[in-house]
Amino acid sequence: MKAAVLTGIGQFEIRQTPDPKIINDTDVLVRIKTIGVCGSDIHYYTSGRIGSQIVQFPFIIGHEAAGAVEQIGGKVTRVKPGQRIAIDPALSCGRCDQCKAGRENTCRELLFLGNPRQLDGCLSEYIVLHEKCCFPITESMTFEQATLSEPLAIGVYAVERSMLPVKANLAILGVGPIGMSVFSVLRTKNVGHVYVTDKIEERLAFSKKLNPDWLGNPDRTDIVKELSHIEPLSLDVVYECSGDAKAIGQAVQLLKPGGILVLIGIPEPNEISFPIHELRRKEITIINIRRQVHCTQKAIDLIEKHQINIDSMVTHRFPFEKTQQAFDLVANYRDGVMKVMISVNA
């Protein structure tokens, strides 16, 4: 099969690799149709690491994907050949203390597609998955929508965990795909005012689709000062979706005493600092979001029931052979890119 192999920093090669085979009774062979380029993929592409997770080249990355079932193992009951599926890229053990506590996302033996020293990613024609990673979709759902269910599931999970008060006033710092996923989910809830920020003007413009009450570019305006005038009592919840250390500091300033800071974005550096005394005095609750748990089907349902429309999030499309160009576009934030889809077996 063909695979887009990351061979070094900023370097892909389209290679012929061995076809994956079903080994276990719970295995499912999937023909990949679409792959979304995620910000975490870009970390591996531009720096070869996320914290202590360091790529050993060559390696296949990518974890947002959808496809069709080609073959199943003898004990698979969840899907059947020919079925169209969305993919949950995380595989938990089901046995450890975290799994038994319903925290499969922090499983002690968690394996994740496209993660160094864990599992090869989806940037290939075929992949073998455990059946519990396969979520059937209806014929009315497109493969692109199914692929977008992965980042949307993170938005669903983040909103669920943030313990939203009724009519809470909120901010989303960073309205890329994850920030827009959070925003989309919030629009299904009974919230108050929603304020958004981003350093990329095209993304601020894109966020207008969901009618934010205010938007601002932190490189062009003092967002803390501006929002303090609008919300003198400050905000109930801030979702930090950019991974920018300065944005985290801004989030703390924007929150009222007893407010909730939800950290979703992945920072580049391994360590960042917090304004600890302001955190302490305000008694801010910090919630870290580690991917998602039990939210893939919820995200699929939101799309299928037309409660959320995320189609417009896909701004660029590339054939598999142009994976390098797709990643370059996203890494450099060119041409107003929001989400790139790569088509396989088109």
Secondary structure, DSSP 8 states (H G I E B T S, - for coil): -EEEEEEETTEEEEEE-------STTEEEEEEEEEE--HHHHHHHHHSEETTEE--SSB----EEEEEEEEE-TT--S--TT-EEEE--EE--S-SHHHHTT-GGG-TT-EEBTBTTTB--S-BSEEEEEGGGEEE--TTS-HHHHHHHHHHHHHHHHHHHTT--TT--EEEE--SHHHHHHHHHHTTS----EEEE-S-HHHHHHHGGG--SEEE-TTTS-HHHHHHHH-TT-EEEEEE-S--HHHHHHHHHHEEEEEEEEE-S--SSS-----HHHHHHHT-EEEE--S-SS-HHHHHHHHHTTS---GGGEEEEEEGGGHHHHHHHHHTT-TT-SEEEEES--
